[in-house]
């Protein structure tokens, strides 16, 4: 596989030319990306990722360490992506073989990149008792390490530990309880309506409520719940223009049951991995962002056992700060 080429100095005043090789490309964006004549614009720059507005959608160039992204092109640069001269508003082009940001003298070679599928793998036939046991074991571990940010306080709240879940947690728990009740009645339309208050709930590039909904869709998808697809697709449709562009993007992919690689890894490890690996899985998941990992874990662990008796009552107890034992 072609590695990054040496930096070549350009004319005085220009940025150094940087040439990176893509390591992996999501199957969801691969064909479109390799179609010549594509144009876009830089929307956001971060240390490990650059977001592009691409043909009306969001495309992300990300460091390989982030793992596969449903909308992502992974690279392995020797420098942080916010240190290579890319600026918001810069045009982006592709000729089918390369992705270029001319204003930053950046070239990403697409040939040779491996293809990666964001479709959530499915664990079929898991009995409810098994799903509940494994999800509750992960929930107890997550409660031990839960951050106080975002929906982190809901994790100990769901296992009946004393302490306030906060105003954000109460709002999320109330809506999530209604979602769970509707899912239990096999009414995806009612579940989607109940989920609406969660869209855009909380601050940040990916608000807590959106991370929760992505996790919930993933939990339903990995267990092959028949309402996973209509519920996730309905939420994605409601989210259009209602939340941040990044959150809307991830909800749109969740609507197709497509998720980030790290969500795949966490879901499969919780439900099907060796029990000795569970603590490391939970710790890793909680480390995603300031609160995104905890927010997503709330949804994921609820989704895995959405049909468990008493789950909606536990959520309602959190919504009213009336904690009950799990």
MOHUKA-V55331 format. One record per helix or strand. SS is the DSSP state (a for helix, b for strand). FROM is the first residue (numbers start at 0). LEN is the number of residues. If there is no record, write none. Layout:
# MOHUKA-V55331
ss	from	len
SS	FROM	LEN
SS	FROM	LEN
This chain:
# MOHUKA-V55331
ss	from	len
b	7	1
b	16	10
a	26	7
b	37	8
b	48	6
b	56	7
a	63	3
b	71	4
a	80	3
b	90	4
b	97	4
a	101	3
b	105	4
b	113	3
b	118	1
a	127	18
a	151	7
a	165	19
a	187	11
a	207	15
a	227	12
a	244	10
b	257	1
a	260	12
a	274	12
a	291	13
a	310	9
